[in-house]
Amino acid sequence: MDREETLFFSILTNNGEFLGSVEIHGLVGDCPELGVWVVEARQNLGYALEALSAVLDYVSAKYCKTTFYYEADVRNIGSIKLLHKLESKYKITNHDSERVTTDSGKKLELQGHTLMVMGGKKDGQDTPSTNG
């Protein structure tokens, strides 16, 4: 974190209550990886979208990044819905899923997604930005 290769942001209410976090890993590369987590009692209230959107905007501006990697378990409906809410600003490419078992024994079916910032209009269609 001292080298700014990884950023960690806490999601807080106006009263300072901890709601979750957003992480960006691999800022030195071309496609940093995103992570977002919200406490279960506060999920589906828009906190993840608001926080992730703000962090993406910040990282795009400060580090000139236009492509990001987001991975989620295909059974995590909330994460998949969150991804689709970003489609108006990002071109999203879905990758093949992979079954993995964590060190704690949890079985996951992870699917990666590439998000590319949409640029200006060309021939009536959004085109990916080439900045960065």
C-alpha positions in Angstrom: 0.0 0.0 0.0 2.9 2.4 0.7 3.9 2.0 -3.0 0.3 2.7 -4.1 0.0 -0.7 -5.8 -3.0 -1.5 -3.7 -5.6 0.8 -2.4 -8.1 0.0 0.4 -11.2 2.2 1.0 -13.6 1.8 3.9 -17.3 2.4 3.3 -18.7 4.4 6.2 -22.1 6.0 7.0 -22.2 9.7 7.8 -22.0 8.7 11.5 -18.9 6.6 10.9 -20.5 3.2 11.0 -18.4 0.7 9.0 -20.4 -0.8 6.1 -17.7 -2.5 4.1 -14.8 -1.9 1.8 -13.5 -1.5 -1.8 -10.1 -2.6 -2.8 -8.0 -2.1 -5.9 -5.0 -4.4 -6.4 -2.3 -4.3 -9.1 -2.3 -0.5 -9.8 1.2 -0.9 -11.4 -0.3 -3.1 -14.1 -2.6 -2.5 -17.1 -5.7 -4.1 -15.5 -6.1 -3.6 -11.7 -8.3 -6.0 -9.9 -11.4 -4.8 -8.0 -12.9 -6.1 -4.8 -16.0 -4.9 -3.0 -17.6 -6.1 0.2 -20.6 -4.8 2.2 -21.8 -6.2 5.6 -24.7 -8.5 5.1 -27.2 -6.4 6.9 -26.5 -3.4 4.6 -26.4 -5.3 1.3 -28.8 -4.4 -1.6 -29.1 -0.7 -0.4 -26.8 0.8 -3.1 -23.7 1.2 -0.9 -21.5 -1.1 -3.0 -22.5 0.6 -6.3 -21.9 4.1 -4.9 -18.6 3.2 -3.3 -17.3 1.2 -6.3 -18.3 3.9 -8.8 -16.5 6.6 -6.7 -13.4 4.5 -6.4 -13.4 3.6 -10.1 -13.7 7.3 -11.0 -10.9 8.2 -8.6 -8.5 5.5 -9.9 -9.3 6.4 -13.5 -8.5 10.0 -12.9 -5.5 9.7 -10.6 -3.8 6.7 -12.2 -5.2 7.0 -15.8 -6.6 3.4 -15.7 -9.3 2.5 -18.1 -9.5 -1.3 -17.7 -10.3 -3.3 -14.6 -10.8 -6.9 -13.6 -13.7 -8.0 -11.4 -14.2 -11.6 -10.2 -17.2 -13.0 -8.4 -18.8 -16.4 -7.7 -21.5 -17.0 -10.3 -24.0 -17.8 -7.5 -23.4 -14.4 -5.9 -26.5 -12.7 -7.3 -25.7 -9.4 -5.6 -22.2 -9.2 -7.2 -23.6 -10.0 -10.6 -26.3 -7.4 -10.3 -23.7 -4.8 -9.2 -21.7 -5.6 -12.3 -24.7 -5.1 -14.6 -25.4 -1.7 -13.0 -22.0 -0.6 -14.3 -22.8 -1.4 -17.9 -23.8 2.2 -18.8 -20.3 3.4 -18.2 -18.1 0.3 -18.8 -17.9 -2.3 -21.6 -18.0 -5.6 -19.7 -16.4 -8.7 -21.1 -17.3 -12.0 -19.3 -14.6 -14.7 -19.0 -15.0 -18.4 -18.5 -15.8 -19.5 -14.9 -13.5 -21.7 -12.9 -14.3 -24.0 -10.0 -11.9 -23.5 -7.1 -11.7 -24.6 -3.5 -10.4 -22.1 -0.9 -7.9 -23.0 1.8 -10.8 -23.2 4.2 -12.6 -25.7 2.0 -15.2 -23.4 0.5 -16.2 -24.4 -3.1 -16.5 -21.4 -5.5 -17.3 -21.0 -9.1 -15.5 -17.8 -10.0 -16.1 -15.9 -13.1 -13.9 -13.0 -14.1 -15.1 -9.9 -15.9 -13.1 -7.1 -17.6 -14.5 -3.6 -17.4 -13.3 -1.1 -19.9 -14.3 2.6 -19.5 -16.6 3.7 -22.3 -15.3 6.6 -24.4 -17.1 9.0 -26.7 -19.7 8.2 -29.3 -18.6 6.9 -32.7 -21.2 6.0 -35.4 -23.9 6.2 -32.7 -22.2 3.6 -30.5 -20.1 3.9 -27.3 -16.5 2.9 -27.9 -13.9 2.0 -25.3 -11.7 4.9 -24.2 -8.1 4.7 -25.3 -6.7 6.9 -22.5 -4.1 5.4 -20.2 
